[in-house]
Amino acid sequence: MDKAPMTLRGAEKLKEELKELKTVARPKVIQAIAEAREHGDLKENAEYHAAREQQSFIEGRLRDIEGKLSNAVIVDPSTVDAGGKIVFGATVKLLHLEDESEIEYQIVGEDEADIKAGRISVQSPIARAMIGKEEEDVIEVNAPGGVIEYEILEIRYE
């Protein structure tokens, strides 16, 4: 599996979820399975089957998170010396040249992307158009509705 970039915030969030799954969710489902077993016949025991299904989900999610963290290259944007260029982890304020609206995005890893929170994947077309650019540069993004032009107003590394 290839190494994947991840922000420090994204890694911390995954570590918190991992801790929650290991210390709260896993013991809780193990207890639920033990209680369901006490009820007797497991073939027709809905609580048992639900608990086993939940256990399977938790174990799968644990493996997924551990895999992502082991293959992550963690980047702290505040320590990046990019020389004013847009790089992974940068927060960028853009001006939409057609309607003069402003939007702000942080370029993050695939698993961290959340468009509503202003975090876009480094693999997204807009992030790829921004990488390596500087303030006042104009970028063109190929969108489903056609080409959109943005001017880069500000770049922050936080």
C-alpha positions in Angstrom: 0.0 0.0 0.0 1.3 3.5 -0.9 2.0 6.1 1.7 -0.8 8.7 1.9 -0.5 12.2 3.1 -2.5 13.1 6.2 -2.7 16.3 8.2 -1.8 16.2 11.9 -5.5 17.0 12.7 -6.6 14.1 10.6 -4.2 11.7 12.3 -5.3 12.9 15.7 -8.9 12.3 14.8 -8.2 8.8 13.7 -6.2 8.1 16.8 -9.2 9.3 19.0 -11.6 7.0 17.1 -9.2 4.1 17.5 -8.9 4.7 21.2 -12.8 4.9 21.5 -13.2 1.7 19.6 -10.7 -0.2 21.6 -11.6 1.1 25.1 -15.4 1.6 24.8 -17.0 0.0 21.8 -15.1 -3.3 21.7 -15.6 -4.1 25.4 -19.3 -3.1 25.2 -19.9 -5.5 22.3 -18.0 -8.3 24.0 -20.2 -7.9 27.0 -23.3 -7.9 24.8 -22.2 -11.2 23.2 -21.6 -12.7 26.6 -25.1 -11.7 27.8 -26.7 -13.0 24.6 -25.0 -16.4 25.0 -26.5 -16.7 28.5 -30.0 -16.7 26.9 -29.4 -20.1 25.4 -30.0 -21.2 21.8 -27.8 -19.0 19.6 -29.4 -20.0 16.3 -32.5 -18.0 17.0 -31.0 -15.4 19.2 -31.4 -12.0 17.5 -29.4 -10.1 20.2 -26.4 -12.5 19.7 -26.4 -12.1 15.9 -26.7 -8.3 16.2 -23.8 -8.2 18.6 -21.7 -10.4 16.4 -22.4 -8.2 13.5 -21.5 -5.1 15.5 -18.3 -6.9 16.6 -17.4 -7.6 13.0 -17.9 -4.0 12.0 -15.8 -2.7 14.9 -12.9 -5.1 14.1 -13.1 -4.1 10.5 -13.0 -0.4 11.3 -10.0 -1.0 13.7 -8.1 -2.7 11.0 -9.0 0.1 8.5 -7.8 2.8 10.9 -4.6 1.0 11.9 -3.8 0.5 8.2 -4.4 4.1 7.4 -2.3 5.3 10.3 0.6 2.9 9.4 0.6 4.1 5.8 0.2 7.8 6.6 2.8 10.5 6.0 1.7 13.0 8.7 2.1 16.6 7.7 1.8 19.5 10.1 0.9 22.5 7.9 2.3 25.0 10.4 5.8 23.6 10.1 5.8 23.5 6.2 8.3 25.9 4.5 6.6 26.1 1.1 8.0 29.5 0.0 4.6 31.0 -0.5 3.4 28.2 -2.7 0.3 26.0 -2.2 1.2 22.6 -0.9 -0.5 19.8 1.0 -2.1 21.1 4.2 -2.3 24.7 3.0 -5.5 26.7 3.6 -6.3 28.8 0.5 -8.8 31.7 0.0 -10.0 31.9 -3.5 -12.0 34.5 -5.5 -14.5 33.0 -8.0 -13.8 35.3 -11.0 -17.3 35.0 -12.5 -19.5 35.9 -9.6 -16.8 37.6 -7.3 -17.6 35.1 -4.4 -14.9 34.0 -2.0 -14.4 30.5 -0.8 -11.7 28.9 1.5 -10.4 25.4 1.3 -7.7 23.4 3.2 -6.0 20.7 1.1 -6.1 17.5 3.1 -5.8 13.7 2.7 -8.6 11.7 1.0 -10.0 10.3 4.3 -10.1 13.8 5.8 -12.0 15.5 3.0 -15.3 17.2 4.1 -16.5 19.8 1.6 -19.0 21.3 4.0 -16.1 22.0 6.5 -13.9 23.4 3.7 -11.5 20.5 3.5 -10.9 19.1 0.1 -8.9 16.0 -1.0 -5.5 16.5 -2.5 -6.8 14.3 -5.3 -9.7 16.7 -6.2 -9.5 18.7 -9.4 -9.5 22.0 -7.6 -6.6 21.0 -5.3 -4.6 19.6 -8.2 -5.1 23.0 -10.0 -3.9 24.9 -6.9 -0.8 22.8 -6.0 2.4 24.8 -6.7 0.6 28.1 -7.3 1.1 31.4 -5.4 -1.0 34.3 -4.3 -2.5 36.4 -7.1 -2.2 33.4 -9.6 -5.3 32.5 -11.5 -6.2 28.8 -11.7 -8.6 27.1 -14.0 -10.6 24.1 -12.7 -12.4 21.7 -15.1 -15.8 21.2 -13.5 -18.8 19.3 -14.8 -20.4 22.6 -15.8 -17.3 23.9 -17.6 -14.1 25.7 -16.7 -14.2 27.8 -13.6 -11.5 30.4 -12.9 -10.4 31.4 -9.4 -7.8 33.9 -8.3 -5.7 32.9 -5.3 -6.2 35.6 -2.6 -4.4 34.2 0.4 -2.4 31.1 1.4 -2.0 30.1 5.1 -0.2 27.2 6.7 -2.0 26.4 10.0 
